[in-house]
Amino acid sequence: MLVVELVRVLPEWRIWVPRTLEQCQNVGYGSLFIVLLVSAFAGAVTALQAGYQFTGSVPLYMVGAVITESIILELGPVLTALILAGRIGARYAAELGTMRVTEQIDALESLGRNPVSHLLLPRILAGVVMVPVLVALANGVGVLAGWGAAQGSLGITNADFAYGARYFFRSFDLFYSVVKAEVFGVVVTVVPCYVGFTASEGAEGVGRATTTAVVWSSVLILLLDTVLAKVLLPS
């Protein structure tokens, strides 16, 4: 039913376009700092652990391959999605849940306004548009942080790191990362929007909806991460 409603209100672009731009700022700019910070630490830790495992047994240029592949294929998309599930998912569920239990959504409907085009579609489109952007930035920052950590702690040269980064890299890796980002962008917005939109029972219901949105978004992210790896990655 929700999917049908979302498609049905697409012609009402004068309503949802400006609201989508506003939500894009909330999802993108509002989440940028924490996403990049976590990605930087993830890249640095990956470099340190790879160096610890490889020292004396595997050429150090392989650190570049491990960091690049780990960040682009897994850590960048998944960590970004989990951060957004907590930050954006909780916010959307709480906002919409509060509007539902205080009858603001009912008031919109009584005025002849469609809450789907006013409230739901802009939030979902913002996730679809901005999550891939955040993932791309997270990938870049994660690799750069790993590069810096590898140089500082392992003494790996720029040439060796770049050689390792190119060793296993395929253009498909970027496609795979974007696909995961799009899927996760849908999850971290659709689940909270649906849970918040259908909330009930006052403040307790809003709290329950917020918790449910974050938990189920996180579970679905990890589940779909496994499914996408099985389906898309060559075995």
Summary of the structure (lengths in Angstrom):
residues: 235
radius of gyration: 20.5
end to end distance: 36.8
largest distance: 71.3
contacts: 850
relative contact order: 0.18
helix: 87%
strand: 0%
